[in-house]
Amino acid sequence: MTISEYELRLKAYRLKRLDEQEFIYQQAWANWQVQATKQQGKKPLYPTFKKFFDKRKLENEILGIESPENKFKKDKKLINLMKKANK
Protein backbone atom coordinates (compact mmCIF):
# COMPACT_ATOMS: atom_id res chain seq x y z
CA MET A 1 0.00 0.00 0.00
CA THR A 2 1.41 3.38 -0.97
CA ILE A 3 1.36 6.44 1.24
CA SER A 4 -1.30 8.11 -0.91
CA GLU A 5 -3.49 4.98 -0.69
CA TYR A 6 -3.03 4.93 3.07
CA GLU A 7 -3.99 8.61 3.34
CA LEU A 8 -7.08 8.00 1.22
CA ARG A 9 -8.14 5.05 3.40
CA LEU A 10 -7.54 7.12 6.53
CA LYS A 11 -9.69 9.94 5.12
CA ALA A 12 -12.45 7.43 4.28
CA TYR A 13 -12.27 6.00 7.81
CA ARG A 14 -12.56 9.49 9.31
CA LEU A 15 -15.58 10.26 7.15
CA LYS A 16 -17.20 6.97 8.20
CA ARG A 17 -16.61 7.86 11.86
CA LEU A 18 -18.12 11.29 11.20
CA ASP A 19 -21.30 9.64 9.88
CA GLU A 20 -21.47 7.50 13.02
CA GLN A 21 -20.93 10.57 15.17
CA GLU A 22 -23.70 12.41 13.34
CA PHE A 23 -26.07 9.53 14.08
CA ILE A 24 -25.24 9.73 17.79
CA TYR A 25 -25.79 13.49 17.80
CA GLN A 26 -29.11 13.07 15.97
CA GLN A 27 -30.24 10.66 18.66
CA ALA A 28 -29.23 13.13 21.37
CA TRP A 29 -31.02 15.92 19.50
CA ALA A 30 -34.20 13.90 19.17
CA ASN A 31 -34.05 12.96 22.85
CA TRP A 32 -33.62 16.59 23.82
CA GLN A 33 -36.52 17.66 21.57
CA VAL A 34 -38.80 15.10 23.17
CA GLN A 35 -37.97 16.29 26.68
CA ALA A 36 -38.19 20.03 25.90
CA THR A 37 -41.38 21.77 26.96
CA LYS A 38 -42.62 25.32 26.43
CA GLN A 39 -43.67 25.59 30.09
CA GLN A 40 -40.06 25.96 31.22
CA GLY A 41 -39.83 29.46 29.76
CA LYS A 42 -36.17 28.99 28.76
CA LYS A 43 -34.78 29.33 25.27
CA PRO A 44 -32.96 26.29 23.92
CA LEU A 45 -29.18 26.40 23.81
CA TYR A 46 -29.20 25.03 20.25
CA PRO A 47 -32.25 26.28 18.32
CA THR A 48 -31.37 24.19 15.25
CA PHE A 49 -29.67 20.86 14.71
CA LYS A 50 -27.02 22.50 12.53
CA LYS A 51 -25.91 24.66 15.47
CA PHE A 52 -25.80 21.51 17.59
CA PHE A 53 -23.81 19.48 15.04
CA ASP A 54 -22.41 21.07 11.86
CA LYS A 55 -21.51 18.07 9.72
CA ARG A 56 -20.50 20.17 6.70
CA LYS A 57 -17.93 22.08 8.76
CA LEU A 58 -16.43 18.90 10.20
CA GLU A 59 -16.47 17.19 6.79
CA ASN A 60 -14.63 20.12 5.21
CA GLU A 61 -12.10 19.99 8.05
CA ILE A 62 -11.40 16.31 7.32
CA LEU A 63 -11.19 16.90 3.57
CA GLY A 64 -8.97 19.96 4.03
CA ILE A 65 -11.43 22.39 2.44
CA GLU A 66 -11.35 25.92 3.83
CA SER A 67 -14.60 27.81 4.31
CA PRO A 68 -14.78 31.26 2.71
CA GLU A 69 -15.23 33.04 6.05
CA ASN A 70 -12.14 31.35 7.53
CA LYS A 71 -10.12 32.30 4.46
CA PHE A 72 -11.32 35.90 4.79
CA LYS A 73 -10.33 35.99 8.45
CA LYS A 74 -6.85 34.69 7.61
CA ASP A 75 -6.49 37.23 4.77
CA LYS A 76 -7.58 40.06 7.05
CA LYS A 77 -5.11 38.94 9.72
CA LEU A 78 -2.32 38.84 7.13
CA ILE A 79 -3.23 42.32 5.87
CA ASN A 80 -3.15 43.68 9.44
CA LEU A 81 0.26 42.08 10.03
CA MET A 82 1.60 43.58 6.81
CA LYS A 83 0.27 47.03 7.76
CA LYS A 84 1.89 46.71 11.19
CA ALA A 85 5.21 45.66 9.64
CA ASN A 86 5.19 48.59 7.22
CA LYS A 87 4.75 51.21 9.96
Secondary structure, 3 states (H helix, E strand, C coil): CCHHHHHHHHHHHHHHHHHHHHHHHHHHHHHHHHHCCHHHCCCCCCCCHHHHCCHHHHHHHHHCCCCHHHHHHHHHHHHHHHHHHHC
